[in-house]
Amino acid sequence: MEYEMSNSEWRRGALDQYAEAYGEERPNVEYILSPYDTWLRNPYYTGAPGPHPDFDQPEETEEYPNDL
């Protein structure tokens, strides 16, 4: 019996392949933005780990910034 990949397995494999293709061309970039607007780790990046691009914001200096 032949195994068929689910849609999510196929998409995950496609994103891994995308990260490998673009990461090989840009080994100095830690994260790669996918066509699905998600960040993928570059498998060819060998530098020091940095913050995730979605959380690369300055720290809040106020004690309670969301209080009204």
C-alpha positions in Angstrom: 0.0 0.0 0.0 1.4 3.4 -1.0 1.4 6.1 1.6 -0.2 9.4 0.6 0.8 12.6 2.4 -1.8 14.7 4.0 -2.1 18.3 2.8 -0.4 19.6 6.0 2.5 17.1 5.5 2.9 18.2 1.9 2.9 21.9 2.9 5.5 21.3 5.6 7.7 19.5 3.2 7.4 22.3 0.7 8.2 24.9 3.3 11.3 22.9 4.4 12.4 22.8 0.8 11.8 26.5 0.4 13.9 27.3 3.5 16.7 25.1 2.2 16.7 26.7 -1.2 16.8 30.2 0.1 18.9 29.5 3.1 21.7 28.0 1.0 21.9 31.3 -1.0 21.8 33.4 2.2 23.7 31.6 5.0 24.2 34.7 7.0 20.4 35.2 7.6 18.9 33.4 10.6 15.2 33.5 9.6 13.5 33.3 6.2 10.1 34.7 5.5 8.0 32.1 3.6 5.3 32.7 1.0 2.8 31.9 3.7 4.0 34.9 5.8 5.6 32.6 8.4 9.2 32.7 9.6 11.4 29.6 9.0 14.8 28.9 10.5 17.6 28.9 8.0 19.2 25.4 8.1 22.5 26.9 6.8 22.8 29.7 9.4 25.7 29.1 11.7 25.8 32.4 13.7 24.7 33.1 17.2 21.0 32.8 17.8 19.1 36.0 17.8 15.5 37.0 18.7 12.7 35.7 16.6 11.7 38.4 14.1 8.1 38.6 15.4 9.4 39.4 18.9 12.2 41.8 17.9 10.6 44.7 19.6 12.1 47.0 22.3 11.1 46.2 25.9 8.2 48.2 27.4 9.6 50.7 29.9 6.2 51.5 31.5 5.1 49.5 34.5 1.6 48.9 33.2 1.5 49.9 29.5 -2.0 48.6 28.8 -3.8 50.0 31.8 -6.5 52.5 31.0 
